[in-house]
């Protein structure tokens, strides 16, 4: 066997190994996303049902949840929706609530800088609170020290996005036949999921301090500031404490 044939076979074997590893990470991400999906299904049904009861069609609900992939701002938009919606107010509120994604994206940016824009831009588009938290938690785990698995993150993000769009659409389909679905307590799933994610990201008192500060600042802003301001206020408070304390230890 000549050297050229040997090199070709080595490259083919190496490429096959890379593809196998990528598929393995995609499946691992999808597997880890399943418990989160189970928790988010009721919330997606609530959103879809509320939107349909406000007069939105199934297609409109699907389009909203697919393009504005951020549950908090979607709930706010549906709450503000009426027969003659104030589009400017809805857009402003959506931007305000989604402003946290700027900080979240900036956190992921150093981990994605080695990738081309054709990969990083879609990855950030499919980012949500859960996929962001799970991607960072996986990166910081003892088995993967400071190694961000792009395909693990993608497996989580894509499966969460697909199921969110699918089940909000189902909620819109069955919404007209239901009464106020919030009376079933499904909306409590949202804070429960976030508490679980936060627990996985905290590694001691020093790392918990920014989270606690963010919670207290957001609570104060929710009580005393106009609607929606608690999101950027809480994020700013937590970031400031993290910066002053020298970051996570």
N, C-alpha and C positions, 0 to 999 in steps of 0.2 A: 504493500500500500504506500503510495507516494505521500509526500508532506501535504500537498494541496488537498487530497481526499481526506486525510486525517484532520486537517484544519476545518474542512467543511463539516465533517461529522461532529467535531467538537463544538462548533458554533451551533449546529442544529440541536445537539443535546442540551447545550446551555440555554438556547431559546426555549426549548420545551420545558426545561426546569423552571424558567422564569414564569412562563405561562401557567404552569401547574401551581406555582406559589401564589400568583395573582388570583387565580380562581379559588384557591384555598382561603385567601384572605377575604375575598368577596363573600364566600359562604360563611366564614366565621363572623363577619359583620352582620350578615343577614340573620344568622342564628342568635346572636346577642340582641338583635333588634326585636325579636319576637315578643319577649315579655313587655317591652315598652309599647309595642303595637296593641297588645291585648288591653293595656291600660288606657291607650288613647282612642280606641274604638268608640267607647261611650261618648267621649268628648266630641269626636267627629260627628257622631249622630246628633248630638245636641246642636252643634253649629249648623248642620244641614237642615235640621227641623226648624230651627229659629229663622233661618234665611228663607225657607219656603213659606213660613207663616207670615213673613214680611212681604211676600209677593214675588220673591226671586224664583226664576225657573231653575230646573235641574242643570241646564247648560250654563246658566250664569253662575250658579254655585260652584260647579266644576271648574269653570274658568277662573273664578276668584281664588279658589283654594290652590289651583295649580300655579298661577302666576304670582299671587301674593302669599307666598308660603310662610305664613307666620300667624299662628293661632290667635295670639292676643289681639293683633290689629284687625283680624277678620271678625272676631267677636265684637270689637268696637264698631267696625263698619256696619255690621248687621244691626247693632243696637241703634245706630244713627240713621239707618235706612228708613225711608218713608215713601209715600206716593210721589212726593216732589223732593227728592233728596238734595241736601246741600253738599254738592260735590266737593267744593273747596274745603269745607269743614272735614269731610271724610278723608280727603287726601292729606290734609294737614295732620289729622289725628293718626292716620296710618303711618306717616313719616315719623311722627313723634314717638310712637310706640316701637316702630321698627328701628329706631336709631341705635338700639342696643346691638344690632347686627354689625354696625360699623366697628364697635369695640371687639366683638367676637371675631369678625373677619381679620382685624389687625392682630389678634392673638394667633390665628392660624397662619397668617402670612409668612412668618419666618420658617414654618414647617413645610410650606408649599413652594418656597422660592426657587427650588431646583427644578420645578416642573414648568412646562410651557404654558402660555396663557390659554391655549385650547383645552387644557385640562383644569387649570386653577379656576377659571371663570365659571364653568358649569359646576365645579365642586362647591364654590361659594354660593352659587344660586340655590343649590339643593341643601344648603346648610340650614339647620334649625337648632333650637336650643338643645334638643336631645342628641342629635348627631354630633353637634359641637362638643358637648360634654362627654359623650362616649368616646369620641376620637381622642380628646385630650387625656381622659382617664386611661385609655389603652396605651397611649404614649408614655404616660408616667408610671405604668405598672412595672413591677420589679422584673417581669419576664421580658419587657421590651423597653429598656432604659433609654429615654430620649430618642426613640426611633418611631417616627410617625408613619403608620401604615396607611397609605393613600387608599389602597383597595379595601381595607377593612372599613375605613371611614365611608367610602363610596357604597359598600354593601349595606351599611346602616342607613345612610342618607337616602339612597334610592328606594329602599323598601319602605321606609317611613313615609316618604313623599307619595309613593304610589298608593299606599293604604289610606293615607290621609285624604287624598283626592277621592278615592273610591268610596270610603265610608261617609264622607260629607255628602257625596252624591246620593248614597243610599238614604241618608237622613233627610235630604231634600225630597226624595221620592215618597217616603212614608210620613213626612212631617205633617201634611194636611190632615191625616187621619188621627193625629195625636193631639192631646191637650198640651199644656205647658210642660215640656219634657224636663225642665229644670227641677220640677217637683219630685222627680225620681232620685235626685241627689247625684246625677252623673257629673255635674260640673265640679264636684269635689275631686275628681280624678286629676285635674290639672295641677293643683298644689301638691297632691300626693306624689305624682310622678317627679316633680321638681325636687321635693324633699329627698327622694331616693337618689336622684342624680347628684344632688349636692353632697349627700353623705358619701358617695363614692369618690368625689373629688377632694374632700377635706382630709388632710392627713395630720391632724393635730390642732392645738389651740391657735397657733400662729397663723395657720392657713385658714382657719375658720373666722378669724377676726374681720377680714374684709367682707365676708358673706353676712355676718351678723350686722356690721355697720350698714351695708347695703339694705338689709331688711328694715332696720330701724329708720333710716333716712327715707326709704320708699314709703313706709307706713306714715311718717310725719307728712310727707308730700301728698299722700292720698287723703289725709285728713284736712289739710290746710291749703293745698294748691289746686288749681283747676284740673279738670279731668285729663288724665294721660301723662301729666308731668312727673308722676311718681316713678315712671320707668327710667328716664334719663337721670333723674335726681338720685335714685338708688344706685344706678350704675356708676355715676360720678363719685358718689360717696365711697363706694367699695374700692374703686380704682385709686382714689386719693389715699385711702388707708394702706392699700397694698404698696403704693409707691413710697409713702413715708416710712413704712416698716421694712423697706428694702426688698419687697417681693416675697414670694413664697419660699419658705425654708424647707 
